[in-house]
Amino acid sequence: MNKHLHTLVLAIDGGGTRCRIAASRGDDVIAVETGSANLSTDFDQAVHQIAEGLEALAAGTGCTVEALSAAPAFVGLAGVTGPEIANRLRGALPFRHVRIEDDRVAAVRGVLGRRDGAIGHCGTGSFYAVQIGDNVRLAGGWGPVLGDEASAQWVGRRALSLTLEALDGRQRPTPLSDRLAERFGGTAGIVRFAGSAQPSELGALAPLVTESAGQGDAIGIAIMRMGGGEIARALHVLGWRPGQAVCLTGGIGPHYLSYLPDDLRAGLAEPEGQPLEGAIALAQDLAQEITP
């Protein structure tokens, strides 16, 4: 039995929607949840959310924040784009032994475990990953301005864009475009909303798109096909091969199944676990590295 599985470890999984912090000792896990923690979007806010989470976790476990901070910790946060911002975060956190990565790393470990396979994660944002043996290749996750193809916010943005085209006469109107035009009050309202909308607000339109696509709406289907094409393109480039697992995660991810090529659909598999469980496993790996 690996004795390090019974060492107290800390795990943090944070993204644009929420931040989850867990203390784990063997099978005993206590977790708390706070708000958005994306380093690139708002560094100070992310640090604040972690600090709030540690206070709540201390209250829930009966430990002090100082005792929790002494435990080996894995921190996986959105917006960790390289060593510079990781080191800045390391200096802002109280942990004595900490490994800092972006949130995709914990998701891969949690969803795939040790299996060879691929992830198409499409939530508010998106990223893609392929794991073969000990090698993990990642792509995407570059945010709403430069990337996040097939994400919920991307779907919402595409729906509004195609609605404007329909109002221009460049696209045949559909029930979806009619509903969006009515909801926002035509072109002026759509432009006004999109100019200040947060990714989560754009993402909130995605369920309307998936529902409309399921009812045969041409614009909804076109958007879902585009998203499915982005997932397929990324996973094939990253090295996925037929016969390996394919996990579609995130709020909108599973909705792309029927829009994927046959080979990817045939590999559909259930996630082994959640990103937070992956972060805990990586914290246990760190505990094994730093103690005899």
Salt bridges, closest charged atoms under 4 A:
ASP13 OD2 - ARG20 NH2 2.57
GLU33 OE1 - ARG18 NH1 3.30
GLU52 OE2 - HIS48 NE2 3.06
GLU101 OE2 - ARG99 NE 3.15
ASP102 OD2 - ARG104 NH2 3.01
ASP168 OD2 - ARG170 NH2 3.18
GLU230 OE1 - ARG233 NH2 2.71
ASP262 OD1 - ARG265 NH2 2.34
ASP263 OD2 - HIS236 NE2 3.11
GLU272 OE1 - ARG115 NE 3.93
ASP285 OD2 - ARG109 NH1 2.76
